């Protein structure tokens, strides 16, 4: 299951891009030197990274749509990446374990946050496969797409302009993707229809929600 959401307003997008543009970008293979499919640039300036990742992390954790969908336990500090003409990130699944300075996290979900608009570049869609088909995403500035980290996905080649995004990885309180999706759907139904239910039936649904969370949460 995928989740698209509005995460940042335009002033936040502008601030993040201003900070990032003041920092240094280097070959993205610095974080994955053995990759044969990674061809992008990533922010490599500690001060700029700390400032932008805090804005992005705070926006994620204060967004109910994100927290209700992801059940986040830990979130990697978001990292800004750039794609310029000729760059791409070939088909891959994200690493199961993401090393961080304060300890590794398990990547249950991946998240791409778009910082410029789809008309600012040609190509560059995030393509997430589903069997022989797939879905392509080029979001508006400040929007995000969250998807399971185990899915094969790619960033298609840029032919014109520049693609700027932030990426992060989430360790969920609910490790199993099917269980996480079922809890999300159940919670959504309870939120949307709970007030229309008889009190005793709503109470039973709440008990079901809580007991499933007890069973399935790490």
PLY file of the C-alpha trace (Angstrom):
ply
format ascii 1.0
element vertex 218
property float x
property float y
property float z
element edge 217
property int vertex1
property int vertex2
end_header
0.00 0.00 0.00
1.19 3.51 -0.86
0.39 6.74 0.97
0.60 10.16 -0.65
0.39 13.17 1.63
0.86 16.91 1.85
3.79 17.42 4.20
5.33 20.90 3.77
3.99 24.33 2.92
5.74 26.48 0.33
7.64 28.52 2.94
9.11 25.33 4.40
10.04 24.08 0.92
11.75 27.40 0.17
13.65 27.34 3.46
14.86 23.76 2.93
16.01 24.48 -0.61
17.79 27.67 0.49
19.69 25.79 3.20
20.50 22.88 0.89
21.71 25.14 -1.90
24.22 26.71 0.50
25.77 23.29 1.18
27.98 20.91 -0.76
26.62 18.02 -2.81
28.76 15.00 -3.65
28.44 11.76 -5.62
25.62 9.73 -4.05
27.78 6.61 -4.13
29.52 7.94 -1.02
26.77 6.22 1.00
26.63 3.10 -1.21
30.02 2.69 -2.92
29.29 -0.79 -4.29
26.08 0.18 -6.08
26.08 -0.28 -9.84
22.76 1.51 -10.33
23.05 4.68 -8.20
23.85 7.87 -10.11
22.84 11.00 -8.21
24.13 13.69 -5.87
23.48 13.98 -2.14
23.90 16.71 0.43
27.24 16.33 2.19
27.36 19.32 4.51
26.81 18.56 8.20
25.31 21.93 9.16
22.92 22.03 6.20
22.05 18.36 6.70
21.23 18.84 10.38
19.04 21.88 9.67
17.10 20.38 6.77
16.70 16.94 8.33
15.21 18.47 11.50
12.62 20.45 9.53
11.68 17.36 7.53
11.69 14.97 10.50
9.51 17.33 12.57
7.08 17.71 9.66
6.75 13.94 9.31
6.25 13.25 13.00
3.65 16.01 13.37
1.65 14.83 10.34
-1.26 12.57 11.42
-1.63 11.06 7.95
1.97 9.87 8.11
1.95 8.60 11.69
-1.42 6.85 11.26
-0.14 5.06 8.16
3.45 4.24 9.16
3.18 3.62 12.94
6.74 5.02 13.14
9.11 3.70 15.79
12.26 5.30 14.33
12.78 7.59 11.34
16.15 8.09 9.66
17.13 11.77 9.30
15.89 12.73 5.82
18.66 13.30 3.26
18.37 15.64 0.28
19.40 14.30 -3.11
19.66 15.85 -6.56
19.33 14.41 -10.04
20.66 16.35 -13.02
20.50 15.45 -16.74
21.72 11.92 -17.36
21.36 10.86 -13.73
19.12 8.08 -12.49
18.83 5.39 -9.81
18.32 1.98 -11.35
15.94 -0.70 -10.15
16.64 -1.74 -6.55
15.12 -2.60 -3.19
16.24 -0.57 -0.19
18.62 -2.12 2.29
16.90 -3.95 5.15
19.12 -2.24 7.73
20.09 1.43 7.60
23.23 2.31 9.61
22.93 5.54 11.60
25.26 7.24 14.10
22.98 6.40 17.03
22.38 2.81 15.90
20.88 0.97 12.92
17.19 0.91 12.03
15.18 -1.65 10.07
13.69 -0.18 6.89
10.03 -1.16 6.77
8.92 1.88 4.78
10.66 4.30 2.46
9.57 7.90 1.90
10.34 10.38 -0.87
9.59 14.07 -0.23
9.39 16.21 -3.37
11.06 19.64 -3.19
10.51 20.91 -6.72
7.66 20.56 -9.14
7.06 17.96 -11.85
7.42 20.65 -14.54
10.92 21.52 -13.32
12.43 18.43 -14.92
11.79 15.87 -17.63
11.97 12.19 -16.77
12.91 11.45 -13.18
9.71 9.73 -12.08
9.83 7.45 -9.06
8.73 4.11 -10.49
7.59 1.56 -7.91
6.97 -1.87 -9.42
3.99 -4.11 -8.74
4.59 -7.41 -10.47
4.87 -6.66 -14.17
3.16 -3.28 -13.72
3.98 -0.34 -11.49
3.16 3.20 -10.45
5.01 6.41 -11.28
5.16 9.44 -9.00
6.23 13.05 -9.65
4.79 15.00 -6.76
4.18 18.69 -6.20
6.63 20.56 -3.95
6.03 19.64 -0.31
4.22 16.38 -1.04
5.51 12.94 -0.12
5.00 9.32 -1.10
5.51 6.49 1.40
5.82 2.89 0.24
7.15 -0.49 1.49
10.95 -0.61 1.39
11.01 -4.17 0.04
9.39 -3.17 -3.26
11.60 -2.86 -6.32
11.74 0.78 -7.41
13.81 3.17 -9.48
14.25 6.83 -10.34
14.03 7.12 -14.09
16.69 9.08 -15.97
16.54 12.87 -16.05
16.75 14.41 -19.50
16.26 18.10 -18.61
16.18 20.26 -15.49
16.84 19.11 -11.94
14.99 16.80 -9.55
15.44 17.61 -5.85
13.93 15.35 -3.21
14.53 14.21 0.35
14.54 10.53 1.21
14.12 8.72 4.50
13.43 5.29 5.93
11.05 4.27 8.68
11.15 1.45 11.19
7.53 0.76 12.01
6.07 -0.42 15.31
4.25 -2.99 13.13
6.91 -4.87 11.17
4.60 -6.99 8.97
3.28 -5.00 6.01
-0.03 -6.89 5.83
-0.73 -6.41 9.53
0.23 -2.74 9.28
-2.13 -2.19 6.36
-4.98 -3.99 8.12
-4.54 -1.86 11.25
-4.47 1.29 9.16
-7.69 0.36 7.33
-9.44 -0.62 10.56
-8.40 2.62 12.25
-9.56 4.63 9.24
-13.00 2.99 9.29
-13.29 3.59 13.04
-12.36 7.26 12.60
-14.74 7.82 9.68
-17.74 5.82 10.84
-17.35 5.52 14.60
-19.75 8.33 15.44
-22.47 6.69 13.33
-22.24 3.37 15.19
-24.11 2.31 18.28
-21.99 2.96 21.33
-21.69 -0.71 22.25
-20.59 -1.65 18.71
-18.04 1.16 18.61
-16.70 0.02 21.96
-16.28 -3.50 20.58
-14.44 -2.11 17.54
-12.12 -0.13 19.81
-11.35 -3.27 21.81
-10.54 -5.06 18.55
-8.20 -2.23 17.49
-6.39 -2.19 20.83
-6.03 -5.97 21.04
-4.65 -6.26 17.52
-2.15 -3.51 18.30
-1.08 -5.38 21.44
-0.57 -8.54 19.39
1.21 -7.01 16.42
3.27 -4.10 17.70
6.96 -4.70 18.45
0 1
1 2
2 3
3 4
4 5
5 6
6 7
7 8
8 9
9 10
10 11
11 12
12 13
13 14
14 15
15 16
16 17
17 18
18 19
19 20
20 21
21 22
22 23
23 24
24 25
25 26
26 27
27 28
28 29
29 30
30 31
31 32
32 33
33 34
34 35
35 36
36 37
37 38
38 39
39 40
40 41
41 42
42 43
43 44
44 45
45 46
46 47
47 48
48 49
49 50
50 51
51 52
52 53
53 54
54 55
55 56
56 57
57 58
58 59
59 60
60 61
61 62
62 63
63 64
64 65
65 66
66 67
67 68
68 69
69 70
70 71
71 72
72 73
73 74
74 75
75 76
76 77
77 78
78 79
79 80
80 81
81 82
82 83
83 84
84 85
85 86
86 87
87 88
88 89
89 90
90 91
91 92
92 93
93 94
94 95
95 96
96 97
97 98
98 99
99 100
100 101
101 102
102 103
103 104
104 105
105 106
106 107
107 108
108 109
109 110
110 111
111 112
112 113
113 114
114 115
115 116
116 117
117 118
118 119
119 120
120 121
121 122
122 123
123 124
124 125
125 126
126 127
127 128
128 129
129 130
130 131
131 132
132 133
133 134
134 135
135 136
136 137
137 138
138 139
139 140
140 141
141 142
142 143
143 144
144 145
145 146
146 147
147 148
148 149
149 150
150 151
151 152
152 153
153 154
154 155
155 156
156 157
157 158
158 159
159 160
160 161
161 162
162 163
163 164
164 165
165 166
166 167
167 168
168 169
169 170
170 171
171 172
172 173
173 174
174 175
175 176
176 177
177 178
178 179
179 180
180 181
181 182
182 183
183 184
184 185
185 186
186 187
187 188
188 189
189 190
190 191
191 192
192 193
193 194
194 195
195 196
196 197
197 198
198 199
199 200
200 201
201 202
202 203
203 204
204 205
205 206
206 207
207 208
208 209
209 210
210 211
211 212
212 213
213 214
214 215
215 216
216 217
